[in-house]
Structures are given as C-alpha cells and as structure tokens.
Amino acid sequence: MSSKRLPLPMNFKTVAVPEVPHGRNGKHKQIVTQIISDLDQVREGMAIKVPLADLAESKEKVRSALNRATRKAGRVVVTASDSQFLYIWNEKAGK
C-alpha cells in the first residue's frame, strides 16, 4: 500500500492576488463621502445639517463610519444631533 495521500478537494475557488480588490467600499461610503465633501466646502464656524430621515443607517453607525474616515485622514470633526438632524462641523486642530 502506498503512503501517498491524495490532496483534498478545495472548498472554495481561487483567484490571482493581483485580481483581488484591495479597497473597501463599506455600506456607509456614499454618505461619508458626501459629508466630507461638504465639510471641505463649508465656511469656518458653520456646520452641515444632515436630516436623520435621509440616513439609510442609524446616526450612530454613520457617526462611527465618519469618525473612522476622518481619523484616517487626520481631520478633526465634531458631531451633534437632535431628534431630526445630525450636525457636523470642522474643528480647528489643537482645540
């Protein structure tokens, strides 16, 4: 009897590494991109006002995604909210 073992069949398909997408487009990417774009254009001392009814996800999830994106970009952004809106503004660094 031979001591050679047959290879087990693969459970998943394979793909060449260069073909693998290396970016991550999370489910909050669109709203976070829109918010950051508006923050780039807003005057100092002004906040953007995002209606909570327009958010596909909860304000907490959007805040978390925005926090991750702005920290990664080295930005300081502040948020506040009431029952109808999420307010977001740029904070000067060093405050």
C-alpha positions as a Markdown table, in Angstrom:
| # | Residue | x | y | z |
|---|---|---|---|---|
| 1 | Met | 0.0 | 0.0 | 0.0 |
| 2 | Ser | 1.3 | 3.5 | -0.9 |
| 3 | Ser | 1.7 | 6.1 | 1.9 |
| 4 | Lys | 0.9 | 8.9 | -0.6 |
| 5 | Arg | -2.3 | 10.7 | 0.3 |
| 6 | Leu | -4.5 | 12.3 | -2.3 |
| 7 | Pro | -5.0 | 16.0 | -1.9 |
| 8 | Leu | -8.3 | 17.0 | -0.5 |
| 9 | Pro | -10.6 | 18.8 | -2.9 |
| 10 | Met | -10.7 | 22.6 | -2.5 |
| 11 | Asn | -13.7 | 24.1 | -0.8 |
| 12 | Phe | -13.5 | 27.5 | -2.5 |
| 13 | Lys | -12.5 | 28.9 | -5.9 |
| 14 | Thr | -9.1 | 30.6 | -6.3 |
| 15 | Val | -8.2 | 33.9 | -7.9 |
| 16 | Ala | -4.8 | 35.5 | -8.6 |
| 17 | Val | -3.8 | 38.1 | -6.0 |
| 18 | Pro | -3.5 | 41.0 | -8.5 |
| 19 | Glu | -7.2 | 40.5 | -9.4 |
| 20 | Val | -8.3 | 40.9 | -5.8 |
| 21 | Pro | -9.9 | 44.3 | -5.0 |
| 22 | His | -7.8 | 45.9 | -2.3 |
| 23 | Gly | -10.1 | 48.8 | -1.4 |
| 24 | Arg | -13.1 | 48.6 | 0.9 |
| 25 | Asn | -16.3 | 50.2 | 0.0 |
| 26 | Gly | -18.4 | 49.8 | 3.1 |
| 27 | Lys | -22.1 | 50.5 | 3.2 |
| 28 | His | -21.6 | 54.0 | 4.6 |
| 29 | Lys | -19.1 | 55.1 | 2.0 |
| 30 | Gln | -21.5 | 57.2 | 0.0 |
| 31 | Ile | -22.9 | 59.2 | 2.9 |
| 32 | Val | -19.5 | 59.6 | 4.5 |
| 33 | Thr | -18.0 | 60.8 | 1.1 |
| 34 | Gln | -20.8 | 63.3 | 0.7 |
| 35 | Ile | -20.4 | 64.6 | 4.3 |
| 36 | Ile | -16.6 | 65.0 | 3.8 |
| 37 | Ser | -17.1 | 66.8 | 0.5 |
| 38 | Asp | -19.5 | 69.3 | 2.2 |
| 39 | Leu | -17.1 | 69.7 | 5.1 |
| 40 | Asp | -14.4 | 70.6 | 2.6 |
| 41 | Gln | -16.6 | 73.5 | 1.3 |
| 42 | Val | -18.3 | 74.8 | 4.5 |
| 43 | Arg | -17.0 | 78.1 | 5.9 |
| 44 | Glu | -15.3 | 78.1 | 9.3 |
| 45 | Gly | -17.9 | 78.4 | 12.1 |
| 46 | Met | -20.6 | 76.7 | 10.1 |
| 47 | Ala | -22.0 | 73.1 | 10.4 |
| 48 | Ile | -23.7 | 70.9 | 7.9 |
| 49 | Lys | -27.1 | 69.7 | 8.8 |
| 50 | Val | -28.0 | 66.1 | 7.7 |
| 51 | Pro | -31.6 | 65.1 | 8.1 |
| 52 | Leu | -31.8 | 61.8 | 10.1 |
| 53 | Ala | -34.7 | 60.7 | 7.9 |
| 54 | Asp | -32.3 | 60.7 | 4.9 |
| 55 | Leu | -29.9 | 58.2 | 6.5 |
| 56 | Ala | -30.1 | 54.6 | 5.4 |
| 57 | Glu | -28.5 | 53.5 | 8.7 |
| 58 | Ser | -28.7 | 54.8 | 12.2 |
| 59 | Lys | -27.0 | 58.1 | 13.1 |
| 60 | Glu | -24.7 | 56.1 | 15.5 |
| 61 | Lys | -23.4 | 53.9 | 12.6 |
| 62 | Val | -22.9 | 56.9 | 10.3 |
| 63 | Arg | -21.1 | 58.7 | 13.1 |
| 64 | Ser | -18.8 | 55.7 | 13.6 |
| 65 | Ala | -18.1 | 55.4 | 9.9 |
| 66 | Leu | -17.4 | 59.2 | 9.7 |
| 67 | Asn | -15.2 | 59.0 | 12.7 |
| 68 | Arg | -13.1 | 56.2 | 11.2 |
| 69 | Ala | -12.8 | 58.1 | 7.9 |
| 70 | Thr | -11.9 | 61.5 | 9.4 |
| 71 | Arg | -9.3 | 60.0 | 11.8 |
| 72 | Lys | -7.7 | 58.1 | 8.9 |
| 73 | Ala | -7.5 | 61.4 | 7.0 |
| 74 | Gly | -6.1 | 63.3 | 10.1 |
| 75 | Arg | -9.1 | 65.5 | 10.3 |
| 76 | Val | -10.9 | 66.8 | 13.4 |
| 77 | Val | -14.6 | 66.8 | 13.0 |
| 78 | Val | -17.3 | 67.3 | 15.7 |
| 79 | Thr | -20.9 | 66.0 | 15.6 |
| 80 | Ala | -24.0 | 66.7 | 17.5 |
| 81 | Ser | -27.6 | 65.7 | 16.9 |
| 82 | Asp | -31.2 | 66.4 | 17.9 |
| 83 | Ser | -34.4 | 64.5 | 17.1 |
| 84 | Gln | -34.3 | 65.5 | 13.4 |
| 85 | Phe | -30.7 | 66.3 | 12.3 |
| 86 | Leu | -27.1 | 65.2 | 12.6 |
| 87 | Tyr | -24.9 | 68.3 | 12.7 |
| 88 | Ile | -21.3 | 68.0 | 11.6 |
| 89 | Trp | -18.5 | 70.7 | 11.6 |
| 90 | Asn | -14.8 | 71.0 | 11.2 |
| 91 | Glu | -12.9 | 71.7 | 14.4 |
| 92 | Lys | -9.6 | 73.6 | 14.4 |
| 93 | Ala | -6.7 | 71.3 | 15.2 |
| 94 | Gly | -5.3 | 71.9 | 18.7 |
| 95 | Lys | -8.6 | 72.8 | 20.3 |
